[in-house]
Amino acid sequence: MNVLVFADSENGKVSKAAFEASTYGAKIAADNGGSATLLTYGNLNEEALNELASYGITNILHSSSISEMDPMQLARLTAAAADSKQCDVIIFSHDYTGKSVAPIVAAKLQAGLVTGAIDYPSTGDDFVVKTNVFSGKAFANVKINTAKKVLTLLPNSVSKQKQEASANVEAFSADAGAASVQVKEFKAEGGDGINLTEAELVVSAGRGLKGPENWGMIEDLAKELGAATACSRPVSDIGWRPHHEHVGQTGIAIRPNLYIAAGISGAIQHLAGVNGSKVIVVINTDPEAPFFKAADYGVVGDAFEVVPRLIEAVKSFKAAQA
């Protein structure tokens, strides 16, 4: 069973999610007697390509003819690559690009599609993929019956694992057609901060902080932890924080290793976007806040007292480790 992994790139860099997808695809191929090929595009230097090769990938196809994220062009390119290397399984990251391109590829290849895989598939008599359903409240095991299969992998579902391997890098081109999207300007949200969808640690806050002027302590805690910052929907709606920090059912769904929520009650819509977190810590003055039912650790207290103490504790711990 040969596997094709699609690796998105941005400004000459490959995302952390692409390395996770590479690890995921390489293991599926190895467990089923096949090889793993990676397809990427754009202006990637030799160092970036070599790093991709260290995650169990056998072949790397690099298309320099496509430089922008045009879903139709990328879908045609991916379908052509899958045919070229006789790949039965095509894997995308469950990000903006993957969610745009994967369904088109599935339609072109007449392949079954499962989005948001959270574990390695069962590949015995049947090909069965585990995924979240009902906004993360339950799991579903989905069997794909088609000869070709397309998956998107949720970020932080598997750990990226380097291997002692070398890959053959080759230029790849295919008739991708004319671009239907033209990018005139690119502005990264969040400045130089950590990408929220890739963050392993996230510090978030809600209306319990009472105003945007009090967000400094959240940013300080995030800085000490090396974490990204996030917020609840009401906070972004009233303009206290930018919309790209909004996590929840109608915002960004995240799966960090640690999610700290201060002053967030934990409405069901917010929980739907963060309940995949491995560890949830809730700080709230209301002991009946719904979020405590989903928390691994809960602190009943005022965020204005608890968060500064957390910052000092992290600083003391880091100083002791130095």
Helices and strands as residue ranges (DSSP letters): E 3-7, E 9-10, E 13-14, H 16-31, E 36-41, H 46-52, G 53-55, E 59-63, H 71-84, E 89-93, H 96-109, E 112-117, E 122-123, E 127-133, E 138-144, E 149-153, E 168-171, G 196-198, E 201-205, G 207-209, G 212-214, H 216-225, E 228-231, H 233-237, G 243-245, E 258-262, H 268-274, E 279-284, H 291-294, E 297-300, H 303-321
